[in-house]
Amino acid sequence: MKRLCAILSSLALIAALLCPAAAASGSSVLWVQGSGGSGNVQLTLQNLGAQEVNSVQLELTLEGSYPNASFAGDGNGRYSHCKADASGNRTTVTIYIDSVKTLNQSGTAMLGTLTLGSSCTAPSSARLTVLDHGLNASGSTGSVPVQVNSNGSSGGNNNSSSGSSGSSSKYSVRVGSVEHGSITVRPTSAEAGETVTITTRPDSGYRLSELTVTANRRTISLSDKGNGVYSFAMPGSSVEIQGAFAAGASTPVELPFTDVAAGVWYYDAVEYVYEHGLMAGTGASTFSPELFTSRGMIVTILHRMAGSPAAGSSAFLDVSAGQYYADAVAWAAANGVVSGYGDGRFGPNDSITREQMVVILQGFARLQGWDVSNRADLSIYEDAGSISGYAVEAMRWARSEGLINGTSATTLTPTGTTTRAQAAVILRGFCEKWSFGG
């Protein structure tokens, strides 16, 4: 991929990171800092005040073609994804960021690193949508002024090339030696802007205590995918990865949720999905264990677990481009993980039933190449006959693997909706069963 131009200027946002009930147009500022030779620019939001910000969706429209645009989020415990739609001489770059913890630290949110390419021009328009803890759109506000800094350069327009080459160059990814665990990467060489995935696996009784990626003495930001998996955008040079494992279990996470009592049957599961970035709360201090989980949310979680692979658009009539679940649903449909209702709809905002969830999980497991041949006898359950035909084999498989239990000694309640507490338990069992991410 060609090097990123040294200067991005004249950025304009149509929405600020403000709670919709307390919007103050123009109070927030987007800071864009270029780093020329590295091919990256850092995006930071400032002047956010005390508001809590966990999830955002940023859409930038640029004049020019940047089909290989990529984004790497800053900090651990967050998920980020970048989608570039290039049509003619215009590109729409959509960046989605979701964090289990607030992005706002003392009025500043470090978003991450955007990589576009050479000869870039300023975005002609931009739009930012704020999402709440449940990944629901919570509103947007007016434009945000932009401060541009490119290694001391003032911000004027710069549409000239900073140097380009028509050839494709790959750079090496080298991993230092480690003890008491393993660190693997995929791929081991990559072009600038390409996503590199790091998988860490500690030996029994050890935990990951250090992980750094450096290029030319500069630290590269990592995106934590959960379950010991991290990713970063390859710079225009070779990188070195250093890690270490220390004795002892991972430091237990402190749950901020007042509605998840210690000792309750789903406590450990909520702790697991929160710590690994699979599920966030519905508020700063609430998890809402009895609320229902949507179909779009479950598919989005699995998409993250798979490393957020790129996908086109889905054919579902009720999955609009730009929604937080759009890429995940497109990926899942393209790979046979979901098939929708059969009438052109997917129902992303519908509550997911217990049988629907295990069908999707089985599809995901099959996609990973895992053995899904085990089956359990469901005859002990009085309502086994009410399982939908398409879900019978998936329910037998899930029960054989211990992923789902009866709602009583004699009932499975296959068409019952899956609560957030139940989803947390199922996801934890699913990940631990196959040591997913290791």
N, C-alpha and C positions, 0 to 999 in steps of 0.2 A: 504493500500500500504506500502511496506517495506520502511524503512528509507533510505534516500540518503546517499551514502558513503561520507566520510569527504573530500576526495580529488579528483578533476578532474585534470588530467595533460596531457601534451604533445598534447594540441589541435592544429590543423593546419587548416587554412582556405585556400581555393583555390581562393577566391575572396575578394577584399577589398571594403570598402564603399567609392569609389572614382568615380567621374564623368568619364565616359569612354573617354572623350576627354582630360582629364588631369590626367590619371592614374599614380600612383607612387608606384609601387609594394614594399611592405615592410614598407611603411611609417606609416600605421595604426597598432594599437596593440589591441588585444582582451584580456581584463582582466577578469579572472575567479576567483571569490571569494566564497569559500565554507563556510558553517556555520553548519557543522557537525550535531549536535543534532536536528536542525530545519528541516533537510531534503531538503534544498534548496541551490542553488548556484546562485549568481548574475552575469549576463553577461553585460559587459561594453566595448564599443569601444572607443579607445583613439587615439590621434594624427590624427584626421580627417582633420585638417586645417580649412579653412573657407568655404568649400563646403557645399551646402545645401543638406540634406538627409532627406527624408520624408517617404520612404517605402523601406523595405528590405525583402528578402526571404532567409532564412538561412537553409541549409540542412546539417545535421550531420550524419555520418555513424559510428555506434558503434558496437563493438564486444560484443555480449550478447543480451538478450531479455528484452526490456523495453516497453511493450505494453501500459503501463499506464503513459508514459511520459506526462508531462503537462508544460505549460508555462504561466506566468502572466506578462504582460507588465507593465513597470513603467510609471507613469504620467497619467494625464487626457487628454481627447481629442484624444485618439489613440485606435486603434483596434488591437488585436493580436489573433493569433490562432496557435495551435500546433497540428500536426498530427504525430502519431507514427506508422510506418509499421514494425512489427516484423516478420521476416522470418527465421526460424531455429535459429541459434545462432548469428544473425545479425539484427540490428535495424537501420532504417533510420528515424531520427527525423527531420521534416520540421517545421520551425517556420516562420510565416508570420507576419510582423508588418507594420501597416499603420497609419500615423499620419497626422492630419490636419495642424499641425505646424511642423517645422523642428525638427528632433531628435538631431541634432548637436548643442550643446551648448558649445561654446568656445573650439571646438575641441574634445568634448566628447559626446558620445551618450549612455545614460543609457538604455539598452535594456529591462531588466526585470529579472524575476526569473525562472530558469529552475529546474524542479523536475524530477528525473529519477528513483531512487530506490537504493537499496544496492548492494554491490559487483560490482560496475560499473567499466568499463575500459575506457581508453582514446579513443576518436573518432579516427578511422583509416583514415577518410577523412572528409572534410567539403567543402561546396560550398555556396557562398553568392552572390545573385543577387540583383542589385540595381533597384528599380522601381521608375518611375517619378510620378508627381502629378496625372496623369491620370491612374495610376496603370499599365503602360506599362513597360516592361522590357527595361532598358536603358543601360545595359551592365554590365560587371564584369571585375575584374583584378586579379593580382597575389595573392600569399599566404600572410597571415598576421601572424606575430609572436604573441605568446600567453604568458601572464604572469599569473601564477597561485598562488593564496594565499588562504590557507585553515586554517584560524585562527592561522596564524603564522607559519604554516608548510611549508617547502620548497616543491617544486613541484614534486618529483619523482613519478613514476608509483605506484599506489596502487590498486591492484586488489583484496585485501582481503575484506571480509565482515566486516562492521562496526557494526554488530549486526542485526539479522533479526528474524522474527517470521513468522511462516506459517499461523498464524491466521489473520483475518481481524479486525481492530479496527476502530471504529468510534468515533469522537470527537464532542462535542457540540458546537453549534453556538448560542451565547446568545446576544440579542439585548436590550440595555438599554432603559428606558422610554423616550419618547419625547413628546413635545407639538407642536400644530399647524401643524401637519402632521403625516405621518406614515412611518415606515421603516419595511419592511418585507424581509425575507430571504428564499431561497430554495436551498438545503434542510436545515433542522434545525440541522442535525448532518451529518457528512461526514467523509470519510476516507482521510488520507493524500494524497495530490495530486489531489483530486476531486475538480471540479469547483463549487464554491458557488456563487449564484447570489443574489445581494441586489437590491431591488426596493424601491426607495424613492418617496413619493408623498406628496408635501406640500399642506396645505390648501390654499384656495383662498386668495391672498394678501400676501403670504409668499413664501420664497425661501429657498433651502437647503444652510446652511451656514457652516456646519461642518459635516464630515463623516470620522471616523477613525476605523480601525480594528487592534486590538492588540492581541498578543499571547506571554505569558511569558514576558510582558513588552516591547516587540518588535513590531514595527509597520509593518503591512503587506501591500505590494503594491497593489493598486487597479487598475483595468482596466476599463476605462469609456466607456460604451457601448452606451451612448447617451440616451436622454429622461428619465433621472433620474435613469438609470439602471447601476449597477457596478458589477464587478465580481472579485474573487481572487482565488488562489490555496490554498486549505486547508493545513495548516502545520500539523505536527504530534503532535498537542495538541489542547485543546479547545481555542476558540477565543471569544473576547468581541467586540461588535460593538456599538459605540457611535455616535450619530448624533444630530444635532440641526437645527431648522428652524428659520429664522429671518424675520421680517416684511419687506415688499417691494418686488418689482419685481426683477427678476434676472438681474445681471449687464449686460447691452447690450454688445454684442461682437463688436469689432471694425474690420470691414472688411478691409483686406489689398489689395483688388482688385481695380485697377484703371479703369477696364472696367465694373464695376457695379456702375452706378451713383445713388446717392440718389434720391429717388422719382420714379425711373423706376419701371414698373409694377411687376418685379420679385425680387426687392431688398429685401423685407422682407423674401421672401422664401429662397433666397441665404443666408441671415443672419441666418435663422433657420437651414438649413442643414449644414452650416459651423460650427455653434456653437455646434450642437449636433453630430458632427463627421460623418455625413452621406455622405457628399461630400467634397472633398478638391479642391484646385485650380489646374489649369493646369500649373501654374508657381508661383513664389513667390508673384507676384502682379497681376496675371490674373486669372479670372474664366472662360473665354471664353464661355459666355452664348449662343452664336449661334452655337457652335460646337455640333455635334450629340453625343448622349449617346449610349453606346453599350449594348447589351443584357447581356453580362457577368458582366458588372458593376452594372446593376440594380439588378441582382440576388445576387451579392455579398453584396450589401447594405441590401437587405432583410434578407440574412443569418446573417449579423451582428445584425440586429434588433431582430432576433429570439434568439440571444445569442450564435451564432456560434455553433450549435449542431453538434456532430460528424456524419460523413457519410462515406460510403465506396466509391468506385470509380464508376463513371457513365459509361454507355454503349455507350455514344456518340463518334463517330469516330473522331471528331474534338476537343475533350476536353482532352488534354494531362495531365497526372499526373504532379504535380509540378507547374502548372500555378496558378496565384493568384485566379482565379475563379473556379478551379477544385472542391474543397470541396463544395463550394456554389452550383454549378450546380448539383453535385451528391446528395446533400441534397434536393434540390428543385425537382429534378426528382423523387427521392424516395418517396416524400411526395405529389406528384401530383400538385406541384406548376407550373412546366413546363413540356412540353412533346416533345419539339424539332420540327423539320420540318417534321418528319415522314419518312425521308430517312436515318436515322442513324446519322444525323448532328444536332447540336444545334445552331451553328453560333454565338459563344461567342463574336466575334469581329465585328459582323454585327451591323449596326445602328438599334436601336429598334424603331419600328413604334408605333404610338399612340394606335392602337388596340392591338398590342402585349403586350404593357405595362399594359393596363387595365386587360387583361386576366391573366397576371402574378400576378397583385395586387389582383384580385379576388381570385385566387388560394391561395395566402398567407392569405387573410382575412378568407377564409373558413377553412384553416388549424388552425387558431387561435380560431375557434369556433364562429366567429362573424356572425351576421345575414346578408346574402347577397341576400335577397329575393326581395328587392326593385327594381323596374323597371321604367324607364322613357319612354315616347313616343318620338320617334326619327323622326316622320313623318314630322316635320317642316324643317328637313335638306334635302336639295336637293340630297346630296350624300350618304344618309343613305343606299341606295341600293348597294353601293360599299363596305360596310362592309363585311369582310370575314365571311362565315357562322359560323365558330368556335368562332367568336368574338362578334356576335350580342348581346347575352345576357349579356356578360361582359360590352359592351359599354352602354347598357341600364342601367345596374346597376351603372356603374361609373358616368353616367350623372345624375342619380337620387340622388346620394350622393354628387354631386357637385365636384367630383374629376377631371372631365374633362369638359371643355366648348367647344363651337364651335369655329372654327378659324374665323368664321364670323357669322352673324345672321342666315345664311341659309346653312352653311357648317360645317362638322365635320372633314374632311380630315383624315379619319381613317388610310389610308396607308402612311400618311406623317410621316417623321422621327421625333423623339422626341429630341428637343434640350436640352442642359444642363439647360437652364433657365426654360423650360417647365417641365423637370424632377424635378427640385427643387420645383416648385409650386405644382406639383402633390404629391410629397413625403411629403411636409409640410401639405397639406390638408389631406392626408391619415393618418399621425401620429396624427394630432390634432382631426380628426373626431372621432377616437376611443381612444383618450388619450393613445396612445400606449407607453408602458414603464412604465405606472403607474398602 
